[in-house]
Amino acid sequence: MHDTFLSRPVGRGAGAAALVVAAALLLSACGGGDSASSDKAEKVPGADTGKQSASPSASNAGDGIKRPKVVLPKGVSDVFEGGKTGDPKKDAVLADNARNLDAINAAITTDAKKLTPALRFYNKDDALTSALSYIQGFYDDGRSYVGAARYYNRKVTPLKGGAVALTYCQDATKTYPKDRRTGKVTHPAASSGDYTFFNERLEKNDKGVWQSASVISGAGDQKCT
């Protein structure tokens, strides 16, 4: 992915962010509460060194693949619209993408150290670098979020070489910024920026997992609003 932006907003202010791949994280000015000092913030393991912490307990999704266990905390949820397509390949892509989004959002709202193995399980290359940096930004800024993020209009398109393109929308109007230190939750007014369009490339690894390799997105895209 070249000269593109990656964004994984998961809450007004708390999650409205854009990241230039392999560059600095740019957090929005919105959000509630005081920010934590970056030199005091807990670092996401593997974001800089490539190392990872011990894997959490794993679960089996019924496809024979041992997967890291990911649990979103109380008050946080991801809602994925659109049932199975009837195409086994597309259904597998959608399922792994949903697990990846759960892992990213769980790392933001719970303990990034424990979730780093799951992030590496579902991401690679530019997508992994971006996800780790994006999550670190929340810890540096002293923020989290609560509420439900909705994902819809999910469409899988096969690409040459076996990879696939996945496009989908995110609605973050029901998520709210939370101060990590005080626990205070703010409720800013909804805006078009709470909707984001994603165009993601996924590749199947030798374990049979559909990993995100790169993501291009845009907040407030008319495809989603």
C-alpha positions as protocol buffer text, in pm:
chain_id: "A"
residue {
  index: 1
  type: MET
  ca { x: 0 y: 0 z: 0 }
}
residue {
  index: 2
  type: HIS
  ca { x: 159 y: 329 z: -109 }
}
residue {
  index: 3
  type: ASP
  ca { x: 68 y: 691 z: -31 }
}
residue {
  index: 4
  type: THR
  ca { x: -259 y: 585 z: 125 }
}
residue {
  index: 5
  type: PHE
  ca { x: -427 y: 630 z: 460 }
}
residue {
  index: 6
  type: LEU
  ca { x: -546 y: 365 z: 698 }
}
residue {
  index: 7
  type: SER
  ca { x: -819 y: 443 z: 949 }
}
residue {
  index: 8
  type: ARG
  ca { x: -997 y: 223 z: 1199 }
}
residue {
  index: 9
  type: PRO
  ca { x: -1228 y: 465 z: 1380 }
}
residue {
  index: 10
  type: VAL
  ca { x: -1423 y: 303 z: 1660 }
}
residue {
  index: 11
  type: GLY
  ca { x: -1581 y: 598 z: 1837 }
}
residue {
  index: 12
  type: ARG
  ca { x: -1648 y: 966 z: 1791 }
}
residue {
  index: 13
  type: GLY
  ca { x: -1329 y: 1138 z: 1892 }
}
residue {
  index: 14
  type: ALA
  ca { x: -1202 y: 833 z: 2077 }
}
residue {
  index: 15
  type: GLY
  ca { x: -1166 y: 639 z: 1758 }
}
residue {
  index: 16
  type: ALA
  ca { x: -1171 y: 892 z: 1475 }
}
residue {
  index: 17
  type: ALA
  ca { x: -813 y: 855 z: 1354 }
}
residue {
  index: 18
  type: ALA
  ca { x: -609 y: 829 z: 1037 }
}
residue {
  index: 19
  type: LEU
  ca { x: -266 y: 676 z: 997 }
}
residue {
  index: 20
  type: VAL
  ca { x: -15 y: 718 z: 717 }
}
residue {
  index: 21
  type: VAL
  ca { x: 132 y: 372 z: 676 }
}
residue {
  index: 22
  type: ALA
  ca { x: 474 y: 345 z: 845 }
}
residue {
  index: 23
  type: ALA
  ca { x: 443 y: 706 z: 963 }
}
residue {
  index: 24
  type: ALA
  ca { x: 303 y: 892 z: 1263 }
}
residue {
  index: 25
  type: LEU
  ca { x: -44 y: 840 z: 1405 }
}
residue {
  index: 26
  type: LEU
  ca { x: -277 y: 1138 z: 1374 }
}
residue {
  index: 27
  type: LEU
  ca { x: -548 y: 1143 z: 1640 }
}
residue {
  index: 28
  type: SER
  ca { x: -846 y: 1377 z: 1612 }
}
residue {
  index: 29
  type: ALA
  ca { x: -890 y: 1666 z: 1853 }
}
residue {
  index: 30
  type: CYS
  ca { x: -1224 y: 1537 z: 1980 }
}
residue {
  index: 31
  type: GLY
  ca { x: -1272 y: 1310 z: 2279 }
}
residue {
  index: 32
  type: GLY
  ca { x: -1328 y: 1333 z: 2651 }
}
residue {
  index: 33
  type: GLY
  ca { x: -1098 y: 1370 z: 2949 }
}
residue {
  index: 34
  type: ASP
  ca { x: -729 y: 1436 z: 3002 }
}
residue {
  index: 35
  type: SER
  ca { x: -463 y: 1270 z: 2792 }
}
residue {
  index: 36
  type: ALA
  ca { x: -201 y: 1043 z: 2940 }
}
residue {
  index: 37
  type: SER
  ca { x: 163 y: 1132 z: 2886 }
}
residue {
  index: 38
  type: SER
  ca { x: 313 y: 926 z: 2606 }
}
residue {
  index: 39
  type: ASP
  ca { x: 625 y: 845 z: 2809 }
}
residue {
  index: 40
  type: LYS
  ca { x: 405 y: 705 z: 3085 }
}
residue {
  index: 41
  type: ALA
  ca { x: 167 y: 518 z: 2859 }
}
residue {
  index: 42
  type: GLU
  ca { x: 194 y: 143 z: 2842 }
}
residue {
  index: 43
  type: LYS
  ca { x: 350 y: 33 z: 2517 }
}
residue {
  index: 44
  type: VAL
  ca { x: 190 y: -223 z: 2292 }
}
residue {
  index: 45
  type: PRO
  ca { x: 435 y: -515 z: 2280 }
}
residue {
  index: 46
  type: GLY
  ca { x: 565 y: -578 z: 1930 }
}
residue {
  index: 47
  type: ALA
  ca { x: 480 y: -232 z: 1796 }
}
residue {
  index: 48
  type: ASP
  ca { x: 847 y: -134 z: 1776 }
}
residue {
  index: 49
  type: THR
  ca { x: 1053 y: -449 z: 1831 }
}
residue {
  index: 50
  type: GLY
  ca { x: 860 y: -713 z: 1638 }
}
residue {
  index: 51
  type: LYS
  ca { x: 838 y: -924 z: 1955 }
}
residue {
  index: 52
  type: GLN
  ca { x: 513 y: -1051 z: 2095 }
}
residue {
  index: 53
  type: SER
  ca { x: 388 y: -1157 z: 2436 }
}
residue {
  index: 54
  type: ALA
  ca { x: 269 y: -1505 z: 2523 }
}
residue {
  index: 55
  type: SER
  ca { x: -41 y: -1616 z: 2337 }
}
residue {
  index: 56
  type: PRO
  ca { x: -373 y: -1603 z: 2524 }
}
residue {
  index: 57
  type: SER
  ca { x: -596 y: -1907 z: 2546 }
}
residue {
  index: 58
  type: ALA
  ca { x: -704 y: -2018 z: 2200 }
}
residue {
  index: 59
  type: SER
  ca { x: -1039 y: -2127 z: 2064 }
}
residue {
  index: 60
  type: ASN
  ca { x: -1145 y: -2346 z: 1773 }
}
residue {
  index: 61
  type: ALA
  ca { x: -1385 y: -2190 z: 1522 }
}
residue {
  index: 62
  type: GLY
  ca { x: -1494 y: -2526 z: 1385 }
}
residue {
  index: 63
  type: ASP
  ca { x: -1261 y: -2513 z: 1084 }
}
residue {
  index: 64
  type: GLY
  ca { x: -973 y: -2698 z: 1248 }
}
residue {
  index: 65
  type: ILE
  ca { x: -771 y: -2380 z: 1301 }
}
residue {
  index: 66
  type: LYS
  ca { x: -656 y: -2301 z: 1655 }
}
residue {
  index: 67
  type: ARG
  ca { x: -729 y: -1931 z: 1700 }
}
residue {
  index: 68
  type: PRO
  ca { x: -638 y: -1681 z: 1974 }
}
residue {
  index: 69
  type: LYS
  ca { x: -924 y: -1615 z: 2212 }
}
residue {
  index: 70
  type: VAL
  ca { x: -1067 y: -1262 z: 2182 }
}
residue {
  index: 71
  type: VAL
  ca { x: -1328 y: -1127 z: 2421 }
}
residue {
  index: 72
  type: LEU
  ca { x: -1466 y: -774 z: 2407 }
}
residue {
  index: 73
  type: PRO
  ca { x: -1532 y: -616 z: 2748 }
}
residue {
  index: 74
  type: LYS
  ca { x: -1875 y: -544 z: 2891 }
}
residue {
  index: 75
  type: GLY
  ca { x: -2025 y: -239 z: 2726 }
}
residue {
  index: 76
  type: VAL
  ca { x: -1829 y: -281 z: 2402 }
}
residue {
  index: 77
  type: SER
  ca { x: -1956 y: -473 z: 2100 }
}
residue {
  index: 78
  type: ASP
  ca { x: -1908 y: -517 z: 1726 }
}
residue {
  index: 79
  type: VAL
  ca { x: -2217 y: -575 z: 1514 }
}
residue {
  index: 80
  type: PHE
  ca { x: -2166 y: -737 z: 1173 }
}
residue {
  index: 81
  type: GLU
  ca { x: -2458 y: -713 z: 934 }
}
residue {
  index: 82
  type: GLY
  ca { x: -2511 y: -949 z: 645 }
}
residue {
  index: 83
  type: GLY
  ca { x: -2532 y: -1322 z: 697 }
}
residue {
  index: 84
  type: LYS
  ca { x: -2344 y: -1594 z: 515 }
}
residue {
  index: 85
  type: THR
  ca { x: -2320 y: -1554 z: 140 }
}
residue {
  index: 86
  type: GLY
  ca { x: -2337 y: -1924 z: 61 }
}
residue {
  index: 87
  type: ASP
  ca { x: -1987 y: -1910 z: -88 }
}
residue {
  index: 88
  type: PRO
  ca { x: -1745 y: -2091 z: 150 }
}
residue {
  index: 89
  type: LYS
  ca { x: -1448 y: -1874 z: 51 }
}
residue {
  index: 90
  type: LYS
  ca { x: -1632 y: -1545 z: 94 }
}
residue {
  index: 91
  type: ASP
  ca { x: -1783 y: -1660 z: 422 }
}
residue {
  index: 92
  type: ALA
  ca { x: -1436 y: -1750 z: 553 }
}
residue {
  index: 93
  type: VAL
  ca { x: -1303 y: -1407 z: 454 }
}
residue {
  index: 94
  type: LEU
  ca { x: -1590 y: -1228 z: 628 }
}
residue {
  index: 95
  type: ALA
  ca { x: -1548 y: -1439 z: 940 }
}
residue {
  index: 96
  type: ASP
  ca { x: -1173 y: -1372 z: 972 }
}
residue {
  index: 97
  type: ASN
  ca { x: -1224 y: -1002 z: 905 }
}
residue {
  index: 98
  type: ALA
  ca { x: -1482 y: -989 z: 1184 }
}
residue {
  index: 99
  type: ARG
  ca { x: -1242 y: -1169 z: 1420 }
}
residue {
  index: 100
  type: ASN
  ca { x: -969 y: -923 z: 1328 }
}
residue {
  index: 101
  type: LEU
  ca { x: -1190 y: -621 z: 1400 }
}
residue {
  index: 102
  type: ASP
  ca { x: -1285 y: -776 z: 1733 }
}
residue {
  index: 103
  type: ALA
  ca { x: -915 y: -822 z: 1814 }
}
residue {
  index: 104
  type: ILE
  ca { x: -829 y: -462 z: 1728 }
}
residue {
  index: 105
  type: ASN
  ca { x: -1117 y: -321 z: 1929 }
}
residue {
  index: 106
  type: ALA
  ca { x: -1050 y: -554 z: 2223 }
}
residue {
  index: 107
  type: ALA
  ca { x: -685 y: -442 z: 2227 }
}
residue {
  index: 108
  type: ILE
  ca { x: -800 y: -79 z: 2248 }
}
residue {
  index: 109
  type: THR
  ca { x: -1055 y: -138 z: 2523 }
}
residue {
  index: 110
  type: THR
  ca { x: -891 y: -410 z: 2737 }
}
residue {
  index: 111
  type: ASP
  ca { x: -527 y: -518 z: 2744 }
}
residue {
  index: 112
  type: ALA
  ca { x: -319 y: -473 z: 2430 }
}
residue {
  index: 113
  type: LYS
  ca { x: -42 y: -694 z: 2568 }
}
residue {
  index: 114
  type: LYS
  ca { x: -270 y: -996 z: 2575 }
}
residue {
  index: 115
  type: LEU
  ca { x: -416 y: -921 z: 2232 }
}
residue {
  index: 116
  type: THR
  ca { x: -92 y: -870 z: 2039 }
}
residue {
  index: 117
  type: PRO
  ca { x: -74 y: -1239 z: 1934 }
}
residue {
  index: 118
  type: ALA
  ca { x: -428 y: -1214 z: 1796 }
}
residue {
  index: 119
  type: LEU
  ca { x: -336 y: -900 z: 1602 }
}
residue {
  index: 120
  type: ARG
  ca { x: -43 y: -1084 z: 1447 }
}
residue {
  index: 121
  type: PHE
  ca { x: -267 y: -1380 z: 1375 }
}
residue {
  index: 122
  type: TYR
  ca { x: -506 y: -1175 z: 1160 }
}
residue {
  index: 123
  type: ASN
  ca { x: -274 y: -905 z: 1021 }
}
residue {
  index: 124
  type: LYS
  ca { x: 55 y: -886 z: 834 }
}
residue {
  index: 125
  type: ASP
  ca { x: 275 y: -639 z: 647 }
}
residue {
  index: 126
  type: ASP
  ca { x: 138 y: -283 z: 631 }
}
residue {
  index: 127
  type: ALA
  ca { x: -188 y: -380 z: 801 }
}
residue {
  index: 128
  type: LEU
  ca { x: -4 y: -518 z: 1107 }
}
residue {
  index: 129
  type: THR
  ca { x: 224 y: -215 z: 1140 }
}
residue {
  index: 130
  type: SER
  ca { x: -73 y: 18 z: 1109 }
}
residue {
  index: 131
  type: ALA
  ca { x: -291 y: -173 z: 1356 }
}
residue {
  index: 132
  type: LEU
  ca { x: -20 y: -179 z: 1624 }
}
residue {
  index: 133
  type: SER
  ca { x: 55 y: 191 z: 1581 }
}
residue {
  index: 134
  type: TYR
  ca { x: -313 y: 281 z: 1576 }
}
residue {
  index: 135
  type: ILE
  ca { x: -381 y: 95 z: 1900 }
}
residue {
  index: 136
  type: GLN
  ca { x: -72 y: 248 z: 2063 }
}
residue {
  index: 137
  type: GLY
  ca { x: -214 y: 591 z: 1987 }
}
residue {
  index: 138
  type: PHE
  ca { x: -509 y: 527 z: 2218 }
}
residue {
  index: 139
  type: TYR
  ca { x: -278 y: 434 z: 2506 }
}
residue {
  index: 140
  type: ASP
  ca { x: -52 y: 733 z: 2444 }
}
residue {
  index: 141
  type: ASP
  ca { x: -356 y: 961 z: 2438 }
}
residue {
  index: 142
  type: GLY
  ca { x: -514 y: 808 z: 2748 }
}
residue {
  index: 143
  type: ARG
  ca { x: -832 y: 711 z: 2568 }
}
residue {
  index: 144
  type: SER
  ca { x: -1059 y: 415 z: 2506 }
}
residue {
  index: 145
  type: TYR
  ca { x: -1426 y: 389 z: 2410 }
}
residue {
  index: 146
  type: VAL
  ca { x: -1755 y: 219 z: 2491 }
}
residue {
  index: 147
  type: GLY
  ca { x: -2055 y: 129 z: 2279 }
}
residue {
  index: 148
  type: ALA
  ca { x: -2135 y: -66 z: 1965 }
}
residue {
  index: 149
  type: ALA
  ca { x: -1960 y: -32 z: 1628 }
}
residue {
  index: 150
  type: ARG
  ca { x: -2169 y: -150 z: 1331 }
}
residue {
  index: 151
  type: TYR
  ca { x: -2018 y: -300 z: 1015 }
}
residue {
  index: 152
  type: TYR
  ca { x: -2232 y: -333 z: 703 }
}
residue {
  index: 153
  type: ASN
  ca { x: -2232 y: -349 z: 320 }
}
residue {
  index: 154
  type: ARG
  ca { x: -1958 y: -610 z: 339 }
}
residue {
  index: 155
  type: LYS
  ca { x: -1860 y: -738 z: -6 }
}
residue {
  index: 156
  type: VAL
  ca { x: -1582 y: -979 z: -106 }
}
residue {
  index: 157
  type: THR
  ca { x: -1424 y: -967 z: -454 }
}
residue {
  index: 158
  type: PRO
  ca { x: -1168 y: -1230 z: -567 }
}
residue {
  index: 159
  type: LEU
  ca { x: -836 y: -1095 z: -699 }
}
residue {
  index: 160
  type: LYS
  ca { x: -566 y: -1249 z: -914 }
}
residue {
  index: 161
  type: GLY
  ca { x: -325 y: -1473 z: -729 }
}
residue {
  index: 162
  type: GLY
  ca { x: -580 y: -1592 z: -474 }
}
residue {
  index: 163
  type: ALA
  ca { x: -610 y: -1276 z: -266 }
}
residue {
  index: 164
  type: VAL
  ca { x: -942 y: -1096 z: -216 }
}
residue {
  index: 165
  type: ALA
  ca { x: -1064 y: -740 z: -179 }
}
residue {
  index: 166
  type: LEU
  ca { x: -1311 y: -672 z: 100 }
}
residue {
  index: 167
  type: THR
  ca { x: -1509 y: -350 z: 112 }
}
residue {
  index: 168
  type: TYR
  ca { x: -1732 y: -253 z: 401 }
}
residue {
  index: 169
  type: CYS
  ca { x: -1868 y: 38 z: 602 }
}
residue {
  index: 170
  type: GLN
  ca { x: -1843 y: 119 z: 970 }
}
residue {
  index: 171
  type: ASP
  ca { x: -2099 y: 317 z: 1170 }
}
residue {
  index: 172
  type: ALA
  ca { x: -1946 y: 453 z: 1493 }
}
residue {
  index: 173
  type: THR
  ca { x: -2237 y: 676 z: 1596 }
}
residue {
  index: 174
  type: LYS
  ca { x: -2315 y: 446 z: 1888 }
}
residue {
  index: 175
  type: THR
  ca { x: -1962 y: 447 z: 2031 }
}
residue {
  index: 176
  type: TYR
  ca { x: -1839 y: 704 z: 2280 }
}
residue {
  index: 177
  type: PRO
  ca { x: -1495 y: 827 z: 2396 }
}
residue {
  index: 178
  type: LYS
  ca { x: -1380 y: 707 z: 2738 }
}
residue {
  index: 179
  type: ASP
  ca { x: -1097 y: 850 z: 2948 }
}
residue {
  index: 180
  type: ARG
  ca { x: -868 y: 561 z: 3049 }
}
residue {
  index: 181
  type: ARG
  ca { x: -769 y: 721 z: 3381 }
}
residue {
  index: 182
  type: THR
  ca { x: -1099 y: 856 z: 3509 }
}
residue {
  index: 183
  type: GLY
  ca { x: -1340 y: 626 z: 3326 }
}
residue {
  index: 184
  type: LYS
  ca { x: -1542 y: 930 z: 3218 }
}
residue {
  index: 185
  type: VAL
  ca { x: -1748 y: 877 z: 2903 }
}
residue {
  index: 186
  type: THR
  ca { x: -1846 y: 1169 z: 2680 }
}
residue {
  index: 187
  type: HIS
  ca { x: -2125 y: 1179 z: 2423 }
}
residue {
  index: 188
  type: PRO
  ca { x: -2035 y: 1412 z: 2134 }
}
residue {
  index: 189
  type: ALA
  ca { x: -2290 y: 1478 z: 1862 }
}
residue {
  index: 190
  type: ALA
  ca { x: -2291 y: 1239 z: 1567 }
}
residue {
  index: 191
  type: SER
  ca { x: -2149 y: 1354 z: 1234 }
}
residue {
  index: 192
  type: SER
  ca { x: -2070 y: 1222 z: 887 }
}
residue {
  index: 193
  type: GLY
  ca { x: -1717 y: 1153 z: 1010 }
}
residue {
  index: 194
  type: ASP
  ca { x: -1854 y: 870 z: 1223 }
}
residue {
  index: 195
  type: TYR
  ca { x: -1904 y: 667 z: 903 }
}
residue {
  index: 196
  type: THR
  ca { x: -1602 y: 509 z: 735 }
}
residue {
  index: 197
  type: PHE
  ca { x: -1557 y: 314 z: 413 }
}
residue {
  index: 198
  type: PHE
  ca { x: -1290 y: 41 z: 404 }
}
residue {
  index: 199
  type: ASN
  ca { x: -1120 y: -128 z: 109 }
}
residue {
  index: 200
  type: GLU
  ca { x: -909 y: -410 z: 245 }
}
residue {
  index: 201
  type: ARG
  ca { x: -681 y: -670 z: 85 }
}
residue {
  index: 202
  type: LEU
  ca { x: -671 y: -1011 z: 252 }
}
residue {
  index: 203
  type: GLU
  ca { x: -445 y: -1305 z: 176 }
}
residue {
  index: 204
  type: LYS
  ca { x: -481 y: -1663 z: 295 }
}
residue {
  index: 205
  type: ASN
  ca { x: -178 y: -1796 z: 482 }
}
residue {
  index: 206
  type: ASP
  ca { x: -53 y: -2154 z: 509 }
}
residue {
  index: 207
  type: LYS
  ca { x: -268 y: -2210 z: 819 }
}
residue {
  index: 208
  type: GLY
  ca { x: -582 y: -2124 z: 625 }
}
residue {
  index: 209
  type: VAL
  ca { x: -633 y: -1786 z: 794 }
}
residue {
  index: 210
  type: TRP
  ca { x: -737 y: -1485 z: 588 }
}
residue {
  index: 211
  type: GLN
  ca { x: -498 y: -1213 z: 701 }
}
residue {
  index: 212
  type: SER
  ca { x: -533 y: -842 z: 635 }
}
residue {
  index: 213
  type: ALA
  ca { x: -233 y: -722 z: 431 }
}
residue {
  index: 214
  type: SER
  ca { x: -337 y: -362 z: 360 }
}
residue {
  index: 215
  type: VAL
  ca { x: -630 y: -131 z: 424 }
}
residue {
  index: 216
  type: ILE
  ca { x: -740 y: 192 z: 257 }
}
residue {
  index: 217
  type: SER
  ca { x: -1021 y: 391 z: 414 }
}
residue {
  index: 218
  type: GLY
  ca { x: -1193 y: 724 z: 427 }
}
residue {
  index: 219
  type: ALA
  ca { x: -1411 y: 876 z: 699 }
}
residue {
  index: 220
  type: GLY
  ca { x: -1734 y: 1040 z: 591 }
}
residue {
  index: 221
  type: ASP
  ca { x: -1733 y: 856 z: 258 }
}
residue {
  index: 222
  type: GLN
  ca { x: -2062 y: 892 z: 70 }
}
residue {
  index: 223
  type: LYS
  ca { x: -2065 y: 516 z: 8 }
}
residue {
  index: 224
  type: CYS
  ca { x: -2150 y: 475 z: 376 }
}
residue {
  index: 225
  type: THR
  ca { x: -2349 y: 789 z: 457 }
}
